[in-house]
Amino acid sequence: MSLDYQVPLRDMRFVIDEWIEAPAWWRSVPAWEDLDSATAQQVLEEAARFVMERIAPLNPAGDLEGCRFEGGEVSMPTGFREAYADFVAAGWPTLALDADAGGQGLPQLLEVALQEMLAAANHAWLMSPGLTHGATACLMAHGSDALKRDWLPKIASGEWLATMCLTEPQAGSDLALLRARATPDAAHGAWRIDGSKIFITGGEHDLTENIVHLVLARLPDAPAGTKGLSLFVVPKRTFGETGERVRNGVHCEGIEKKMGLKASPTCSMRFEHALGWLVGEPHRGLASMFVMMNAARLQVAMQGVGHAQLAWQRAHAYAHERVQMRAVSAPAHYEGEPAQAAPIAFHPAMRRVLLDLRATVEGERAIGYWIGYWLDVAARHPEAHEREAAGRIASLLTPVAKAFFTANGFAAASSALQVFGGYGYIHDYGVEQILRDSRVAMLYEGTNEIQAIDLLVRKVLGDGGEALRALLAHVTAEAARCIASQDRALHGACARLDALVVDVQRITDEIRQGSADDRELPYRVADDYLALIGWLLLAFAWARTLRIATDASADDPFYAEKRVTALYFFAYPLMAFDHRLRLIETGGRDPLPYA
Ligand SMILES: Cc1cc2nc3c(=O)[nH]c(=O)nc-3n(C[C@H](O)[C@H](O)[C@H](O)COP(=O)(O)OP(=O)(O)OC[C@H]3O[C@@H](n4cnc5c(N)ncnc54)[C@H](O)[C@@H]3O)c2cc1C
């Protein structure tokens, strides 16, 4: 059985061309009027080749070798440096960067697909360039002209890597507790940063000659809380008056020994009188940092999809190869004798697992890429109100994707491990690493609980429900397109989708009303509410897929399999929606005791 990661190019094309119909929209955008489906596919094929040949093979070995910390410096595992240099030389970091900022100016939608490939191929390797886009977007939006001139081009191109320095020992989810300080340095027209940061991904490494840290710290007159945080560019190396490189007061004190991502250095950093430059307004650093965090959250969501894809691929291949026990039935095309020992893929318990994995990953891919599409609309639509509406939908969907996809990515790895039986527990079979590597995605970039609060309290209850109404209108429109279908299965799926929207509207109204007297209520139900919206989105994804597959040629196995998976999704996994709905109703009624 091959453990090689295969990029699911056929499904990616389906989502981009048929599910989103992106090429039709590209034609209406002046910058992309020449971008057609074939060109987009060429880009993805090229990316897939690079990822499969250069990045994926480093994954298991990097996990075993890990990073080395010695004398304040970090060495990356064998091959990581060369692969990163080739990644930069090929221009992959600037795929979706605006052409006038030196990038290739392609849609974010393609960038999202690239992120999925990289995460599936080698999550640990991806962690190093993972913040390039967020740092670029942050500096483009909030950096002064001088910062843009001095730092942006090399960060955007990937020549220098960037980090995001928020976390301190006493301050994780609660950034109000941050203590790092910034004092003015009039001689340099800059600031001096002092303090400790922990868990900093790529805080030190040997991939690039310079590392640019984006650090949250407090000015001397800062008010308490998150409104007193300012953001600084703090490079590992600065430049002297004659352009010579000068080591800044940025020190790596060690790297964590951790459960997974062993090939990604998670660093404890000490900033000691380090020279830094303010990004944006004083005390408004969190707003600038949010630009970076939003970009990173979608990327983390796609890590969940990548993990689920890899888990599914490996489990599917193994289940068709591993022969154990007699099967009660077998597919029509099977030439063997199921009453003898049969592939475990024939046993109903294993079929359920494989179908669950497939329904999850393909549904999530559609939704993840759809967010990329909304980001493109938000950036490129000629009408300002359309750009704003698209931005609101992307912002509503991002925490759902981050939390729901990463939880499912970890669950998928666990399910795949079960398919492998005892072999799954052994490193050589390539699934226990997915389980270990995927777990952190539920924790970083804002834990999944923080995403749930962001969704329900800020983005649903906070804005009067406008963004949710816009999302539900898209779902209802999809249901309306096929509810009158003669095809019974398609009609059933769309009627169900319509009913889900009614449930979401009702429960959202109940939460809103109940919160008036019971302030804890939204916090009690936030996690279940996020999962409820996650299941709604998967139902939307599969209803649209079923419509497309029903219209397509029944002889094409690709669409036949889509139809089978869609019907399975509506019959089995979607029951989780009802379960979450009941939990929210319970949370609305019954206060939680203290544990
Ligand atoms: C491998 C790795 C890489 C990382 N990379 C970076 C990086 O590059 N830069 C960086 O700044 N940080 C990084 N982090 C830190 C990461 O972002 C934090 O771990 C995360 O924000 C959570 O903070 P914490 O660990 O202090 O947990 P805590 O905030 O202490 O949370 C503990 C638990 O309590 C829950 N909780 C807390 N508050 C609430 C609430 N109000 N409601 C409900 N539940 C709540 C959390 O969801 C969590 O389950 C990284 C962490 C890891 C493990």
The ligand as a Tripos MOL2 file, in Angstrom:
@<TRIPOS>MOLECULE
LIG
   53    58     1     0     0
SMALL
NO_CHARGES

@<TRIPOS>ATOM
      1 C1          2.3260   24.1140   18.8760 C.3       1 LIG1
      2 C2          1.8410   25.4770   19.2910 C.ar      1 LIG1
      3 C3          2.1570   26.5640   18.5060 C.ar      1 LIG1
      4 C4          1.7740   27.8470   18.9160 C.ar      1 LIG1
      5 N1          2.1560   28.9330   18.1580 N.ar      1 LIG1
      6 C5          1.9350   30.1800   18.6540 C.ar      1 LIG1
      7 C6          2.4930   31.3280   18.0060 C.ar      1 LIG1
      8 O1          3.1330   31.2350   16.9700 O.2       1 LIG1
      9 N2          2.2810   32.5450   18.5610 N.ar      1 LIG1
     10 C7          1.5750   32.7030   19.7230 C.ar      1 LIG1
     11 O2          1.4300   33.8320   20.1880 O.2       1 LIG1
     12 N3          1.0210   31.6320   20.3640 N.ar      1 LIG1
     13 C8          1.1870   30.3840   19.8580 C.ar      1 LIG1
     14 N4          0.6590   29.2840   20.4970 N.ar      1 LIG1
     15 C9         -0.1090   29.4940   21.7300 C.3       1 LIG1
     16 C10        -1.5980   29.2550   21.5130 C.3       1 LIG1
     17 O3         -2.1430   30.2490   20.6900 O.3       1 LIG1
     18 C11        -2.2360   29.2100   22.9220 C.3       1 LIG1
     19 O4         -1.8430   27.9800   23.4870 O.3       1 LIG1
     20 C12        -3.7260   29.3380   22.8700 C.3       1 LIG1
     21 O5         -4.0760   30.6590   22.5460 O.3       1 LIG1
     22 C13        -4.4050   28.9880   24.1890 C.3       1 LIG1
     23 O6         -3.8030   29.6290   25.2720 O.3       1 LIG1
     24 P1         -3.3920   28.7600   26.5580 P.3       1 LIG1
     25 O7         -2.5760   27.6220   26.0730 O.co2     1 LIG1
     26 O8         -2.7860   29.6700   27.5560 O.co2     1 LIG1
     27 O9         -4.7460   28.1740   27.1230 O.3       1 LIG1
     28 P2         -5.7820   28.9260   28.0870 P.3       1 LIG1
     29 O10        -6.1180   30.2580   27.5410 O.co2     1 LIG1
     30 O11        -5.2740   28.8410   29.4720 O.co2     1 LIG1
     31 O12        -7.0540   27.9970   27.9310 O.3       1 LIG1
     32 C14        -7.1710   26.7160   28.5710 C.3       1 LIG1
     33 C15        -8.5730   26.1640   28.2670 C.3       1 LIG1
     34 O13        -9.5710   27.0550   28.7860 O.3       1 LIG1
     35 C16       -10.4670   27.4350   27.7600 C.3       1 LIG1
     36 N5        -10.8970   28.8030   27.9650 N.ar      1 LIG1
     37 C17       -10.1610   29.8910   28.2800 C.ar      1 LIG1
     38 N6        -10.9340   30.9850   28.3610 N.ar      1 LIG1
     39 C18       -12.1950   30.5990   28.0610 C.ar      1 LIG1
     40 C19       -13.4550   31.2530   27.9570 C.ar      1 LIG1
     41 N7        -13.5840   32.5680   28.1470 N.pl3     1 LIG1
     42 N8        -14.5330   30.5240   27.6210 N.ar      1 LIG1
     43 C20       -14.4250   29.2040   27.3660 C.ar      1 LIG1
     44 N9        -13.2830   28.5240   27.4740 N.ar      1 LIG1
     45 C21       -12.1760   29.2110   27.8100 C.ar      1 LIG1
     46 C22        -9.6610   27.2960   26.4630 C.3       1 LIG1
     47 O14       -10.5160   27.1630   25.3360 O.3       1 LIG1
     48 C23        -8.8400   26.0560   26.7520 C.3       1 LIG1
     49 O15        -9.6010   24.9230   26.4780 O.3       1 LIG1
     50 C24         1.0120   28.0060   20.0970 C.ar      1 LIG1
     51 C25         0.6670   26.8900   20.8670 C.ar      1 LIG1
     52 C26         1.0830   25.6450   20.4820 C.ar      1 LIG1
     53 C27         0.7200   24.4610   21.3530 C.3       1 LIG1
@<TRIPOS>BOND
     1     1     2 1
     2     2     3 ar
     3     2    52 ar
     4     3     4 ar
     5     4     5 ar
     6     4    50 ar
     7     5     6 ar
     8     6     7 ar
     9     6    13 1
    10     7     8 2
    11     7     9 ar
    12     9    10 ar
    13    10    11 2
    14    10    12 ar
    15    12    13 ar
    16    13    14 ar
    17    14    15 1
    18    14    50 ar
    19    15    16 1
    20    16    17 1
    21    16    18 1
    22    18    19 1
    23    18    20 1
    24    20    21 1
    25    20    22 1
    26    22    23 1
    27    23    24 1
    28    24    25 2
    29    24    26 1
    30    24    27 1
    31    27    28 1
    32    28    29 2
    33    28    30 1
    34    28    31 1
    35    31    32 1
    36    32    33 1
    37    33    34 1
    38    33    48 1
    39    34    35 1
    40    35    36 1
    41    35    46 1
    42    36    37 ar
    43    36    45 ar
    44    37    38 ar
    45    38    39 ar
    46    39    40 ar
    47    39    45 ar
    48    40    41 1
    49    40    42 ar
    50    42    43 ar
    51    43    44 ar
    52    44    45 ar
    53    46    47 1
    54    46    48 1
    55    48    49 1
    56    50    51 ar
    57    51    52 ar
    58    52    53 1
@<TRIPOS>SUBSTRUCTURE
     1 LIG1         1 GROUP 0 **** ****
